[in-house]
Amino acid sequence: MSMLSLTPTAVGKVQQFIDEHGSDAEAGLRVAVLPGGCSGFQYGLNIEDRAEDDDEIFEEAGVRIFVDPFSAQYLDGVEIDYITSMMGSGFSFRNPNASGGCGCGSSFTV
């Protein structure tokens, strides 16, 4: 896995969530790919206190990122951003490996 990346806006938002979570230096963002969603897979994000033993651990601008082995195969080259629009705000994913998706923006096919 080359690595997934977070935009500066996403890094700031994740750091804010980690601070609000009251976590220590071991905490980070879990990025997961889960079966389901309208296109077959969906992304999952969660703040966790520490990595699991089999996680790949990355760091982006001081934010630790945890990825489990199953999810890693689908996240190569993915960029995570945090966007704010008239429709609301939230994390968005740009996945160069996805062959399709749907309007919800958090579901994809490979």
C-alpha positions as CSV (number, residue, x, y, z in Angstrom):
1,M,0.0,0.0,0.0
2,S,1.6,3.3,-1.0
3,M,-0.5,5.2,1.5
4,L,-3.7,7.0,1.7
5,S,-3.6,10.7,2.3
6,L,-5.6,13.4,4.1
7,T,-6.0,16.9,2.8
8,P,-5.0,19.7,5.3
9,T,-8.7,20.4,5.9
10,A,-9.3,16.7,6.8
11,V,-6.3,16.6,9.1
12,G,-7.6,19.7,11.0
13,K,-11.0,18.1,11.4
14,V,-9.7,14.7,12.5
15,Q,-7.4,16.5,15.0
16,Q,-10.4,18.4,16.3
17,F,-12.3,15.1,16.8
18,I,-9.3,13.5,18.5
19,D,-9.0,16.4,20.9
20,E,-12.8,16.3,21.6
21,H,-12.5,12.6,22.2
22,G,-10.0,13.3,25.0
23,S,-7.5,10.8,23.7
24,D,-3.8,10.4,24.3
25,A,-0.9,10.4,21.9
26,E,-1.7,6.7,20.9
27,A,-5.1,7.7,19.4
28,G,-5.7,8.0,15.7
29,L,-8.2,7.7,12.9
30,R,-9.4,4.3,11.8
31,V,-10.1,4.1,8.1
32,A,-11.9,1.0,7.1
33,V,-13.6,-0.5,4.1
34,L,-16.8,-2.5,5.0
35,P,-19.0,-4.7,3.0
36,G,-22.3,-2.9,2.3
37,G,-23.5,0.4,1.0
38,C,-25.3,0.9,-2.3
39,S,-22.3,-0.1,-4.5
40,G,-20.9,-3.1,-2.6
41,F,-18.4,-1.5,-0.2
42,Q,-18.5,1.5,2.1
43,Y,-16.0,3.6,4.0
44,G,-15.9,3.7,7.7
45,L,-14.1,6.4,9.9
46,N,-13.7,6.2,13.6
47,I,-11.5,7.8,16.3
48,E,-9.8,5.0,18.3
49,D,-7.6,5.1,21.3
50,R,-4.9,2.8,19.8
51,A,-4.1,0.6,16.9
52,E,-4.8,-3.1,16.7
53,D,-1.8,-5.5,16.5
54,D,-2.3,-6.2,12.8
55,D,-3.0,-2.6,11.7
56,E,-0.8,-0.7,9.2
57,I,-0.1,2.6,10.8
58,F,0.5,5.8,8.9
59,E,1.0,9.4,9.9
60,E,-0.2,12.5,8.1
61,A,0.7,15.9,9.5
62,G,0.8,14.5,13.0
63,V,-2.4,12.5,12.8
64,R,-2.1,8.7,13.2
65,I,-4.1,6.6,10.7
66,F,-4.9,2.9,11.4
67,V,-5.8,0.5,8.6
68,D,-6.7,-3.1,9.0
69,P,-5.3,-5.7,6.5
70,F,-8.7,-6.3,4.7
71,S,-9.2,-2.6,4.2
72,A,-5.6,-1.9,3.1
73,Q,-6.1,-3.6,-0.3
74,Y,-8.9,-1.1,-1.2
75,L,-7.3,2.1,0.1
76,D,-4.1,2.4,-2.0
77,G,-4.0,6.0,-3.2
78,V,-7.2,7.1,-1.6
79,E,-7.4,10.8,-0.7
80,I,-9.7,11.8,2.2
81,D,-11.0,15.4,2.3
82,Y,-13.4,17.3,4.5
83,I,-15.9,19.4,2.6
84,T,-18.5,21.9,3.6
85,S,-21.3,22.8,1.2
86,M,-24.9,24.0,1.2
87,M,-25.8,20.3,1.4
88,G,-23.9,19.8,4.6
89,S,-20.4,18.9,5.6
90,G,-18.5,15.7,6.0
91,F,-15.6,13.6,4.8
92,S,-15.3,12.7,1.1
93,F,-13.2,10.0,-0.5
94,R,-11.3,10.1,-3.8
95,N,-10.5,6.5,-4.7
96,P,-8.5,6.0,-8.0
97,N,-9.2,2.2,-7.7
98,A,-13.0,2.4,-7.6
99,S,-14.7,1.3,-10.8
100,G,-18.0,2.8,-9.8
101,G,-19.9,4.5,-7.0
102,C,-23.2,6.1,-6.2
103,G,-24.5,9.5,-5.3
104,C,-24.0,9.1,-1.5
105,G,-20.2,9.5,-2.0
106,S,-19.3,6.9,0.7
107,S,-20.0,3.7,-1.3
108,F,-18.0,2.2,-4.2
109,T,-17.3,-0.8,-6.3
110,V,-13.9,-2.3,-7.4
